Amino acid sequence: MLEAAARIILRQRFPLLIALVLVTAFMAYRASFVRLSYESAKILPATDSSYMEYLKFKQKFGEDGTVMVIGFQSNEIFRKTLFNGWYNLSNKVKSIEGIQEVVSIARCYHLVRNDSLQRLDLKQVVTHEPESQEEVDSLKKQIDNLILYEGLLFNKKTNVTLMAITLDQNKLNTKSRIETVNQVKEAADQFAAKNNLTLHYSGLPYIRTAVSQKILGEMKLFVALALLITTLILFLFFRSFYAVLFPMIVVLLGVVWLFGTLDLFGFKITILTSLIPPLIIVIGIPNCILLLNKYQ
């Protein structure tokens, strides 16, 4: 059977090579459209009753996991220079594209009764950058009286404060989220360096961005290392350039076809699918060697 297949391949080598090149070019074109998944992994199927209830909850109350948090600890948070820096950072982050709202002690709100309209209006506590320490002290008293924020935006016992940043839901599961989070982190790092502080980052948008960037970087690293190691092993065993070249061409074509197939079927690169390219390289090399030996 293998001999018959070899005869057919040799007789039709030019049409088969042309077809292989054309299909590989098509797969490479489709592979250029494959995208990294920026969504959390789905454990339950779409038809599960619990998952359907979760979708209804999100539709009614909004997307969960949209808040990124920045926090630090300092005994001088209400010192004029540091407070103004935190105030400017809050407004700078709010102006970044993709940010829906920012809440911190320098950008918090309180409720004011509107008797004429019979409702409660939301008013910002800090309306401008304080010009004196006395003004900051006055703002501190107002913030301390807002029981709603006690233990949330500021902890009096540990002198820890945080900034809650809400991202736009339309950009939360897209590639633009990475740029938005990076801009926020860059602005916060500048504030930390200027005031000699150590900032701590958390929240699902930040964690998912870090994980997605790590997946992409490690996938490239694993593919490069797999190619390098298998190439060295092949050369050490066979001491032949062609014995290394042709198996590597075969597995590289397999990797290109893999990414093309992912895009054709609508899949994205996730933690699991990012492991397939190095596995194809490592598993495909022995099969290529066996087939070449059988052909010879």
Beta strands, then each sheet from edge to edge (+ up, - down):
strand 1: 67-73
strand 2: 99-103
strand 3: 109-114
strand 4: 119-124
strand 5: 154-155
strand 6: 160-167
strand 7: 200-202
sheet 1: 2+ 6- 1+ 7-
sheet 2: 2+ 6- 5+
sheet 3: 3+ 4-
end
